[in-house]
Amino acid sequence: MDENSLFTPFDEITQTRELQMLKTIIPYMPHDSQKQMTLMVHYISLMNSMRMIDCAPALSVAETESMADRRLSMLNALKKYCSKSEQDTIDNLLNIFSVLDNREIYDKAGIFK
């Protein structure tokens, strides 16, 4: 997907080109048909999600990283969907977690005791 896309990794797996096309045409349909088409699109998306869950883990970051690395990756991934204020809050959290993670390393190594 495009780097500027607001699709999440989950969306990239569960959303298809055909679903995007269907979503695009909904506003151009007669009002009476829009509700049915919207429900159909969400049903197809739900079925794609269920198929993904039944297959081998497609979203496996949680299985390959430590808790600290996973937290860092998750917060950095979230930032592209956030406002500037929310990004600043995430940056502050990342700084706090970095200090806490380093403190744990120092404590385990007996440094600064």
DSSP file (Angstrom, degrees, kcal/mol; ACC not computed):
  #  RESIDUE AA STRUCTURE BP1 BP2  ACC     N-H-->O    O-->H-N    N-H-->O    O-->H-N    TCO  KAPPA ALPHA  PHI   PSI    X-CA   Y-CA   Z-CA
    1    1 A M              0   0    0      0, 0.0     2,-0.1     0, 0.0    11,-0.0   0.000 360.0 360.0 360.0 161.5    0.0    0.0    0.0
    2    2 A D    >   -     0   0    0      1,-0.1     3,-1.8     2,-0.1     5,-0.2  -0.354 360.0-127.6 -62.1 138.0    0.9    3.6   -0.4
    3    3 A E  T 3  S+     0   0    0      1,-0.3    -1,-0.1    -2,-0.1     0, 0.0   0.813 111.2  51.8 -57.7 -31.7    3.1    5.1    2.4
    4    4 A N  T 3  S+     0   0    0      2,-0.0    -1,-0.3     0, 0.0    -2,-0.1   0.449  85.3 119.1 -86.3  -0.4    0.6    7.9    2.8
    5    5 A S    <   -     0   0    0     -3,-1.8     0, 0.0     1,-0.1     0, 0.0  -0.330  61.1-145.6 -65.7 145.1   -2.3    5.6    3.1
    6    6 A L        +     0   0    0      2,-0.0     2,-0.3    75,-0.0    -1,-0.1   0.201  61.2 123.4 -94.9  15.6   -4.3    5.6    6.3
    7    7 A F        -     0   0    0     -5,-0.2    -2,-0.0     4,-0.1     0, 0.0  -0.581  56.4-139.8 -74.1 136.5   -4.9    1.9    6.0
    8    8 A T     >  -     0   0    0     -2,-0.3     4,-2.4     1,-0.1     5,-0.2  -0.457  30.2-101.9 -84.1 166.8   -3.7   -0.1    9.0
    9    9 A P  H  > S+     0   0    0      0, 0.0     4,-1.2     0, 0.0     5,-0.1   0.880 126.9  54.1 -56.9 -35.7   -1.9   -3.4    8.6
   10   10 A F  H  > S+     0   0    0      1,-0.2     4,-2.3     2,-0.2     3,-0.4   0.923 108.1  48.5 -62.9 -44.4   -5.3   -5.0    9.5
   11   11 A D  H  > S+     0   0    0      1,-0.2     4,-3.2     2,-0.2    -1,-0.2   0.897 105.9  57.7 -61.5 -40.7   -7.1   -3.1    6.8
   12   12 A E  H  < S+     0   0    0     -4,-2.4    -1,-0.2     1,-0.2    -2,-0.2   0.818 112.7  41.0 -62.0 -29.4   -4.4   -4.1    4.3
   13   13 A I  H  < S+     0   0    0     -4,-1.2    -1,-0.2    -3,-0.4    -2,-0.2   0.866 124.6  33.7 -83.7 -39.2   -5.2   -7.7    4.9
   14   14 A T  H  < S+     0   0    0     -4,-2.3     2,-0.4    -5,-0.1    -2,-0.2   0.706 103.7  75.5 -95.5 -21.4   -9.0   -7.5    5.2
   15   15 A Q     <  -     0   0    0     -4,-3.2     2,-0.2    -5,-0.2    30,-0.0  -0.778  63.9-162.5 -96.5 135.0   -9.9   -4.8    2.7
   16   16 A T     >  -     0   0    0     -2,-0.4     4,-2.1     1,-0.1     5,-0.2  -0.661  33.7-110.8-109.4 166.9   -9.8   -5.6   -1.0
   17   17 A R  H  > S+     0   0    0     -2,-0.2     4,-2.1     1,-0.2     5,-0.1   0.884 120.2  54.7 -60.0 -39.2   -9.6   -3.4   -4.1
   18   18 A E  H  > S+     0   0    0      1,-0.2     4,-2.4     2,-0.2    -1,-0.2   0.893 106.0  50.5 -65.3 -39.6  -13.2   -4.5   -4.8
   19   19 A L  H  > S+     0   0    0      2,-0.2     4,-2.6     1,-0.2    -1,-0.2   0.906 109.1  51.7 -63.9 -40.3  -14.4   -3.4   -1.4
   20   20 A Q  H  X S+     0   0    0     -4,-2.1     4,-1.9     1,-0.2    -2,-0.2   0.887 109.4  50.5 -62.4 -38.3  -12.8    0.0   -1.9
   21   21 A M  H  X S+     0   0    0     -4,-2.1     4,-1.6     2,-0.2    -2,-0.2   0.919 110.3  49.0 -65.8 -43.0  -14.6    0.2   -5.3
   22   22 A L  H  X S+     0   0    0     -4,-2.4     4,-1.0     1,-0.2    -2,-0.2   0.915 110.9  50.1 -62.4 -42.6  -17.9   -0.7   -3.7
   23   23 A K  H  < S+     0   0    0     -4,-2.6     3,-0.4     1,-0.2    -1,-0.2   0.864 107.6  55.6 -62.6 -35.3  -17.4    1.9   -1.0
   24   24 A T  H  < S+     0   0    0     -4,-1.9    -1,-0.2     1,-0.2     4,-0.2   0.861 108.1  46.5 -66.4 -36.3  -16.6    4.5   -3.6
   25   25 A I  H >X S+     0   0    0     -4,-1.6     3,-1.3     1,-0.2     4,-0.6   0.648  87.3  88.9 -84.8 -12.9  -19.8    4.1   -5.5
   26   26 A I  G >< S+     0   0    0     -4,-1.0     3,-1.6    -3,-0.4    -1,-0.2   0.901  85.4  51.9 -54.0 -47.1  -22.2    4.1   -2.5
   27   27 A P  G 34 S+     0   0    0      0, 0.0    -1,-0.3     0, 0.0    -2,-0.1   0.751 108.2  54.0 -63.0 -19.9  -22.7    7.9   -2.5
   28   28 A Y  G <4 S+     0   0    0     -3,-1.3    -2,-0.2    -4,-0.2    -3,-0.1   0.495  92.1  93.5 -91.2  -4.7  -23.6    7.8   -6.2
   29   29 A M  S << S-     0   0    0     -3,-1.6     5,-0.1    -4,-0.6    -3,-0.0  -0.466  92.5 -85.1 -85.1 158.5  -26.3    5.2   -5.6
   30   30 A P    >>  -     0   0    0      0, 0.0     3,-1.5     0, 0.0     4,-1.2  -0.340  42.9-114.1 -58.7 145.6  -30.0    6.0   -5.1
   31   31 A H  H >> S+     0   0    0      1,-0.3     4,-0.7     2,-0.2     3,-0.5   0.848 114.7  58.9 -52.4 -39.8  -30.7    6.7   -1.5
   32   32 A D  H 34 S+     0   0    0      1,-0.2     4,-0.5     2,-0.2    -1,-0.3   0.804 109.3  44.3 -61.6 -29.8  -32.9    3.5   -1.1
   33   33 A S  H <> S+     0   0    0     -3,-1.5     4,-2.4     1,-0.2    -1,-0.2   0.659  93.5  79.3 -90.4 -17.6  -30.0    1.3   -2.2
   34   34 A Q  H <X S+     0   0    0     -4,-1.2     4,-2.7    -3,-0.5     5,-0.2   0.892  91.2  51.7 -61.5 -41.8  -27.2    2.9   -0.1
   35   35 A K  H  X S+     0   0    0     -4,-0.7     4,-2.4     1,-0.2    -1,-0.2   0.936 112.1  45.9 -62.0 -46.6  -28.2    1.1    3.1
   36   36 A Q  H  > S+     0   0    0     -4,-0.5     4,-2.3     1,-0.2    -1,-0.2   0.912 114.3  47.9 -63.1 -42.9  -28.2   -2.3    1.5
   37   37 A M  H  X S+     0   0    0     -4,-2.4     4,-2.6     2,-0.2    -1,-0.2   0.905 110.7  51.7 -66.2 -40.7  -24.9   -1.7   -0.2
   38   38 A T  H  X S+     0   0    0     -4,-2.7     4,-2.2    -5,-0.2    -2,-0.2   0.925 111.2  47.4 -61.4 -45.1  -23.3   -0.4    3.0
   39   39 A L  H  X S+     0   0    0     -4,-2.4     4,-2.3     1,-0.2    -1,-0.2   0.895 111.3  51.2 -63.2 -40.0  -24.5   -3.5    4.9
   40   40 A M  H  X S+     0   0    0     -4,-2.3     4,-2.6     2,-0.2     5,-0.2   0.924 109.1  50.6 -63.5 -43.7  -23.2   -5.7    2.2
   41   41 A V  H  X S+     0   0    0     -4,-2.6     4,-2.3     1,-0.2    -2,-0.2   0.920 112.6  46.2 -60.3 -44.3  -19.7   -4.0    2.2
   42   42 A H  H  X S+     0   0    0     -4,-2.2     4,-2.4     2,-0.2    -1,-0.2   0.856 110.9  52.9 -69.2 -34.0  -19.5   -4.4    6.0
   43   43 A Y  H  X S+     0   0    0     -4,-2.3     4,-2.5     2,-0.2    -2,-0.2   0.937 110.5  46.9 -64.3 -46.2  -20.6   -8.1    5.8
   44   44 A I  H  X S+     0   0    0     -4,-2.6     4,-2.4     2,-0.2    -2,-0.2   0.913 112.4  50.4 -61.9 -42.4  -17.9   -8.8    3.2
   45   45 A S  H  X S+     0   0    0     -4,-2.3     4,-2.2    -5,-0.2    -1,-0.2   0.909 110.2  50.1 -62.0 -42.6  -15.3   -7.0    5.4
   46   46 A L  H  X S+     0   0    0     -4,-2.4     4,-2.5     2,-0.2    -2,-0.2   0.915 110.1  49.9 -61.9 -43.5  -16.4   -9.0    8.4
   47   47 A M  H  X S+     0   0    0     -4,-2.5     4,-2.3     1,-0.2    -2,-0.2   0.899 109.9  50.7 -63.3 -40.4  -16.1  -12.3    6.4
   48   48 A N  H  X S+     0   0    0     -4,-2.4     4,-2.1     2,-0.2    -1,-0.2   0.897 110.3  50.6 -62.5 -39.8  -12.6  -11.3    5.3
   49   49 A S  H  X S+     0   0    0     -4,-2.2     4,-2.2     2,-0.2    -2,-0.2   0.918 110.1  48.8 -64.2 -43.6  -11.7  -10.6    8.9
   50   50 A M  H  X S+     0   0    0     -4,-2.5     4,-1.9     1,-0.2    -2,-0.2   0.890 110.4  51.3 -64.9 -39.0  -13.0  -13.9   10.1
   51   51 A R  H  X S+     0   0    0     -4,-2.3     4,-1.3     1,-0.2    -1,-0.2   0.899 109.0  51.6 -62.9 -40.1  -11.0  -15.7    7.3
   52   52 A M  H  < S+     0   0    0     -4,-2.1     3,-0.3     1,-0.2     6,-0.3   0.911 109.2  49.7 -63.3 -42.5   -7.9  -13.9    8.4
   53   53 A I  H  < S+     0   0    0     -4,-2.2    -1,-0.2     1,-0.2    -2,-0.2   0.864 109.1  52.5 -65.0 -36.0   -8.4  -15.0   12.0
   54   54 A D  H  < S+     0   0    0     -4,-1.9    -1,-0.2    -5,-0.2    -2,-0.2   0.754 103.1  71.3 -72.1 -24.4   -8.9  -18.6   10.9
   55   55 A C  S  < S-     0   0    0     -4,-1.3     3,-0.2    -3,-0.3    -3,-0.0  -0.200 107.5 -62.6 -82.3 178.7   -5.6  -18.6    8.9
   56   56 A A  S    S-     0   0    0      1,-0.2    -1,-0.2     2,-0.1     2,-0.1  -0.272  79.3 -73.5 -57.2 149.3   -2.1  -18.5   10.2
   57   57 A P        -     0   0    0      0, 0.0     3,-0.2     0, 0.0    -1,-0.2  -0.250  51.3-180.0 -53.8 115.6   -1.4  -15.4   12.2
   58   58 A A  S    S+     0   0    0     -6,-0.3     2,-0.8     1,-0.2    -2,-0.1   0.729  76.9  52.7 -88.2 -24.6   -1.1  -12.6    9.7
   59   59 A L        +     0   0    0      1,-0.1     3,-0.3     2,-0.0    -1,-0.2  -0.803  67.9 154.2-112.2  88.0   -0.4   -9.9   12.3
   60   60 A S    >>  +     0   0    0     -2,-0.8     3,-1.1    -3,-0.2     4,-0.8   0.170  30.2 110.6-109.8  18.3    2.4  -11.4   14.2
   61   61 A V  H >> S+     0   0    0      1,-0.3     3,-1.3     2,-0.2     4,-1.3   0.903  78.1  59.6 -57.8 -40.1    4.3   -8.5   15.7
   62   62 A A  H 34 S+     0   0    0     -3,-0.3    -1,-0.3     1,-0.3    -2,-0.1   0.754 105.6  48.8 -61.7 -24.1    3.1   -9.5   19.2
   63   63 A E  H <4 S+     0   0    0     -3,-1.1    -1,-0.3     1,-0.1    -2,-0.2   0.609 113.7  44.0 -91.2 -12.4    4.8  -12.9   18.8
   64   64 A T  H << S+     0   0    0     -3,-1.3     2,-0.3    -4,-0.8    -2,-0.2   0.545 104.2  61.9-111.8  -8.6    8.2  -11.6   17.7
   65   65 A E  S  < S-     0   0    0     -4,-1.3     2,-0.0     1,-0.1     0, 0.0  -0.837  78.9-109.9-121.3 156.3    9.0   -8.7   19.9
   66   66 A S     >  -     0   0    0     -2,-0.3     4,-2.9     1,-0.1     5,-0.2  -0.287  42.4-101.5 -69.9 166.7    9.5   -8.1   23.6
   67   67 A M  H  > S+     0   0    0      1,-0.2     4,-2.4     2,-0.2     5,-0.2   0.912 123.9  47.7 -58.6 -44.1    6.8   -6.2   25.5
   68   68 A A  H  > S+     0   0    0      2,-0.2     4,-2.3     1,-0.2    -1,-0.2   0.918 114.5  45.8 -65.0 -43.6    8.9   -3.0   25.5
   69   69 A D  H  > S+     0   0    0      2,-0.2     4,-2.7     1,-0.2    -2,-0.2   0.893 112.8  50.8 -66.2 -39.3    9.7   -3.3   21.8
   70   70 A R  H  X S+     0   0    0     -4,-2.9     4,-2.7     2,-0.2    -2,-0.2   0.908 110.2  49.5 -64.1 -42.7    6.0   -4.1   21.0
   71   71 A R  H  X S+     0   0    0     -4,-2.4     4,-2.5    -5,-0.2     5,-0.2   0.931 112.7  47.5 -61.6 -46.7    4.9   -1.0   23.0
   72   72 A L  H  X S+     0   0    0     -4,-2.3     4,-2.2     1,-0.2    -2,-0.2   0.928 114.4  46.1 -60.4 -47.6    7.4    1.2   21.1
   73   73 A S  H  X S+     0   0    0     -4,-2.7     4,-2.3     2,-0.2    -2,-0.2   0.908 112.9  50.1 -62.9 -43.0    6.4   -0.2   17.7
   74   74 A M  H  X S+     0   0    0     -4,-2.7     4,-2.1     2,-0.2    -2,-0.2   0.935 112.0  46.1 -63.2 -47.8    2.7    0.1   18.5
   75   75 A L  H  X S+     0   0    0     -4,-2.5     4,-1.3     1,-0.2    -1,-0.2   0.896 113.4  49.3 -65.0 -39.7    2.9    3.7   19.7
   76   76 A N  H  X S+     0   0    0     -4,-2.2     4,-0.5    -5,-0.2    -1,-0.2   0.880 111.1  50.4 -65.6 -36.7    5.0    4.7   16.7
   77   77 A A  H >< S+     0   0    0     -4,-2.3     3,-0.7     1,-0.2    -2,-0.2   0.866 108.4  53.0 -67.5 -36.1    2.5    3.0   14.4
   78   78 A L  H >< S+     0   0    0     -4,-2.1     3,-2.1     1,-0.2     4,-0.3   0.810  91.8  76.1 -67.1 -30.5   -0.4    4.9   16.0
   79   79 A K  H >< S+     0   0    0     -4,-1.3     3,-1.6     1,-0.3    -1,-0.2   0.803  83.9  62.7 -56.6 -33.4    1.2    8.3   15.5
   80   80 A K  T << S+     0   0    0     -3,-0.7    -1,-0.3    -4,-0.5    -2,-0.1   0.667 105.3  47.6 -71.1 -11.9    0.5    8.5   11.8
   81   81 A Y  T <  S+     0   0    0     -3,-2.1    -1,-0.3    -4,-0.2     2,-0.2   0.374 100.7  91.3-101.3   1.8   -3.3    8.4   12.6
   82   82 A C  S <  S-     0   0    0     -3,-1.6     2,-0.0    -4,-0.3    -3,-0.0  -0.582  76.4-112.5-102.9 158.1   -3.1   11.1   15.3
   83   83 A S     >  -     0   0    0     -2,-0.2     4,-2.6     1,-0.1     5,-0.2  -0.277  43.6 -98.1 -72.2 170.4   -3.4   14.8   15.5
   84   84 A K  H  > S+     0   0    0      1,-0.2     4,-2.2     2,-0.2     5,-0.2   0.901 126.3  50.7 -59.2 -42.3   -0.3   16.9   16.3
   85   85 A S  H  > S+     0   0    0      2,-0.2     4,-1.9     1,-0.2    -1,-0.2   0.911 111.4  47.2 -63.1 -43.4   -1.4   17.2   20.0
   86   86 A E  H  > S+     0   0    0      2,-0.2     4,-2.4     1,-0.2    -2,-0.2   0.885 110.0  53.5 -66.9 -38.0   -1.9   13.4   20.2
   87   87 A Q  H  X S+     0   0    0     -4,-2.6     4,-2.6     1,-0.2    -2,-0.2   0.900 107.5  51.4 -62.2 -40.2    1.5   12.8   18.5
   88   88 A D  H  X S+     0   0    0     -4,-2.2     4,-2.3     2,-0.2    -1,-0.2   0.904 109.1  50.6 -63.4 -40.7    3.1   15.0   21.2
   89   89 A T  H  X S+     0   0    0     -4,-1.9     4,-2.4     2,-0.2    -2,-0.2   0.916 110.5  49.0 -62.6 -43.1    1.4   13.0   23.9
   90   90 A I  H  X S+     0   0    0     -4,-2.4     4,-2.8     2,-0.2    -2,-0.2   0.911 109.2  52.5 -63.6 -41.6    2.7    9.8   22.4
   91   91 A D  H  X S+     0   0    0     -4,-2.6     4,-2.1     2,-0.2    -1,-0.2   0.906 109.2  50.0 -60.1 -41.0    6.2   11.2   22.2
   92   92 A N  H  X S+     0   0    0     -4,-2.3     4,-2.3     2,-0.2    -2,-0.2   0.917 110.9  49.1 -63.0 -42.8    6.0   12.1   25.9
   93   93 A L  H  X S+     0   0    0     -4,-2.4     4,-3.1     1,-0.2     5,-0.2   0.919 109.2  52.4 -61.5 -43.4    4.9    8.6   26.7
   94   94 A L  H  X S+     0   0    0     -4,-2.8     4,-2.2     1,-0.2    -1,-0.2   0.896 109.4  49.5 -60.6 -40.1    7.7    7.1   24.6
   95   95 A N  H  X S+     0   0    0     -4,-2.1     4,-2.1     2,-0.2    -1,-0.2   0.913 111.9  48.2 -64.6 -42.6   10.2    9.3   26.6
   96   96 A I  H  X S+     0   0    0     -4,-2.3     4,-2.6     1,-0.2    -2,-0.2   0.941 112.6  48.0 -62.5 -47.4    8.7    8.1   29.9
   97   97 A F  H  X S+     0   0    0     -4,-3.1     4,-3.1     1,-0.2     5,-0.2   0.877 109.3  54.2 -62.1 -36.8    8.8    4.5   28.8
   98   98 A S  H  X S+     0   0    0     -4,-2.2     4,-2.4    -5,-0.2    -1,-0.2   0.922 110.1  46.4 -63.0 -43.5   12.4    4.9   27.6
   99   99 A V  H  X S+     0   0    0     -4,-2.1     4,-2.3     2,-0.2    -2,-0.2   0.931 115.1  46.6 -63.2 -45.7   13.4    6.3   31.1
  100  100 A L  H  X S+     0   0    0     -4,-2.6     4,-2.1     2,-0.2    -2,-0.2   0.906 112.4  49.7 -65.0 -41.7   11.6    3.5   32.9
  101  101 A D  H  X S+     0   0    0     -4,-3.1     4,-1.8     1,-0.2    -1,-0.2   0.906 112.3  48.0 -63.9 -40.8   13.0    0.8   30.6
  102  102 A N  H  X S+     0   0    0     -4,-2.4     4,-2.7    -5,-0.2    -1,-0.2   0.879 108.5  54.8 -66.7 -37.1   16.5    2.2   31.1
  103  103 A R  H  X S+     0   0    0     -4,-2.3     4,-2.8     1,-0.2    -2,-0.2   0.911 107.1  50.3 -62.0 -41.7   16.0    2.3   34.9
  104  104 A E  H  X S+     0   0    0     -4,-2.1     4,-2.3     2,-0.2    -1,-0.2   0.904 110.8  49.3 -62.4 -40.5   15.0   -1.4   34.8
  105  105 A I  H  X S+     0   0    0     -4,-1.8     4,-1.9     2,-0.2    -2,-0.2   0.932 112.9  47.0 -63.9 -44.7   18.2   -2.2   32.9
  106  106 A Y  H  X>S+     0   0    0     -4,-2.7     5,-2.3     1,-0.2     4,-0.9   0.902 111.5  51.2 -64.1 -41.1   20.3   -0.2   35.4
  107  107 A D  H ><5S+     0   0    0     -4,-2.8     3,-0.6     1,-0.2    -1,-0.2   0.912 110.7  48.1 -62.2 -42.7   18.6   -1.9   38.3
  108  108 A K  H 3<5S+     0   0    0     -4,-2.3    -1,-0.2     1,-0.2    -2,-0.2   0.857 114.1  46.8 -66.3 -34.4   19.2   -5.3   37.0
  109  109 A A  H 3<5S-     0   0    0     -4,-1.9    -1,-0.2    -5,-0.2    -2,-0.2   0.558 112.1-120.1 -85.0  -8.1   22.9   -4.5   36.3
  110  110 A G  T X<5 +     0   0    0     -4,-0.9     3,-0.8    -3,-0.6     2,-0.3   0.669  60.5 151.1  78.3  16.4   23.3   -2.9   39.8
  111  111 A I  T 3 < +     0   0    0     -5,-2.3    -1,-0.3     1,-0.2    -2,-0.1  -0.615  62.8  13.3 -82.9 142.5   24.2    0.5   38.3
  112  112 A F  T 3         0   0    0     -2,-0.3    -1,-0.2     1,-0.1    -5,-0.1   0.772 360.0 360.0  65.3  30.7   23.3    3.6   40.4
  113  113 A K    <         0   0    0     -3,-0.8    -2,-0.1    -7,-0.1    -1,-0.1   0.415 360.0 360.0-103.0 360.0   22.6    1.6   43.6
